[in-house]
């Protein structure tokens, strides 16, 4: 089965003209003053995403490498000693 849904998402399918048009639309929407702030925010978001991905991978790897400890049964409760009945020696 062809993955036709993913073809529009491929960056390689965009031509230079399309990339320039997208950049111009972004420039018109946000303005020249907001572009550096937008790029900075995008860079920080990507950095945080990569950090979270790396931490998740490390947690998974450490969980896989950690030896499995056998389950120990809970300690048995000591039986309460029953008081002895007084002997009926009459």
N, C-alpha and C positions, 0 to 999 in steps of 0.2 A: 504494500500500500504506500502510495506517495504521501509525503508530509507536505501537502500543498498549503497548509495553514501557516507553515513557518517560512515560506518563501518571501512574503512581504517584510518579514522581520530581519532578513539577512542584510547586513550593512554592505556587503559586496555587490548587491544588486542596485545600489544607488549610484547614479552618475555624478560627475562633478557639478553639473548644472543643478541637479536636484539638491545637492548638499549646500551650494551657494544660496539657492532660493530658501531653503530651510533656515540658514543662518540669517538671511535678510529679514525673514518673518520674525524670528526671535529678536533681532535688533529693533524692529519696529514695535514689537509688543512690550519689551522691557526697557528700551532706551539704552543709549551708550553708557550712561552713568551706572546703571544697575547690572550690566553684564559682568564686570569684575566681581561684584558681590555674589551674583548667581553662580559664576564659575567657582568661587571660593567655597560656597555652600555645597555645590555638587562634589567638589574634591573632598570636603570633610565627610560628606555622606558616604562616598565610595570608600574612604579610609576606615570609617566605622564599620561598614558592611564587611570589608575584608578582615578586620580585626575580629568581629563576631564570628565569621565563618572559620577563621583559624582557631579560635577558642573552642568552637563546637567540634571541629575535627580533632583537636587535642584531647578533649573530654571523651570522645568516642574511642580514640586510640588507647587512651589510658584504661578505659573500662574493658576493652577487649584484651589488653595485655595483663590486666590484673588477675592473679590466680583466684579461682573460685574456692572459697572456704567452705568446708562441709558444715552443714547446719548442726548445731549442738542442741540437744533437747534441754528444755528448762530444768533447773534443779528440782528434784523431788521434794515435796513438802514432808517434813518429819511428822510422823503420826503422833498425835497427842496421846500422852499416856493417860489411860483411864485409871481413876482412883479405884483401889481395891475395895471390895465390900468388907465391912467389918464382919468378922466371923461371929456366928451366933453360938457361943460356948456357954450355954446356961444349963 
